[in-house]
Structure formats: C-alpha cells, structure tokens
Amino acid sequence: MQIALTRAVALNMHPDNKSRTYFVVVSRRGDGAFPFCWEIQRRRQAMGVKVSGSGYRSYRAAQDAGSEALAKFLDDFSEEAERSR
C-alpha cells in the first residue's frame, strides 16, 4: 500500500500535473476473465486523443498499469515542452 501511495503522490507532484489536471479512470467492461481497463483523462477539457489500455484481470492491475502510463505520458509531455522552448 505504501508503494501505491508514494506513486500516487509522485504523480500528483509531477511538474506538469501539479493541479491534478491529468488522472487515470479505471472501469470494468464485461464479465470475462480480463474485464478491467484504464484511461487517462484531463479535467475541464477533452484531450483530443484517447490514451487507454484494456485486458486486465483486476482493478488494481489496471490502476497500476494506468498509473505507469500516466507517468510516462507526463514525462513525454515535459520533454516535448522542453524541446519546443
């Protein structure tokens, strides 16, 4: 649990996510063996692209995968912003 909490705090403190603009939503789609999926969303306005993953056995597995994807997304976003300066 401590690792998950530390990870969540780290994502919220990311320079490009100070106001928690981006976040992960996990949902259950169907009743199969791998019903969980995640999606990165942005508050107040749509992102223009859908960043998501599906095929997870548990809510926790989808949440962990979504959190990793969000961290990578924010890192890539920061690098792109640096390059365009």
Secondary structure, DSSP 4 states (H G I P E B T S, - for coil): -HHHHHHHHHHHHSTT-TT--EEEEEEE-SSSSS-EEEEEEESSS--SS-EEEEEESSHHHHHHHHHHHHHHHHHHHHHHHHHT-
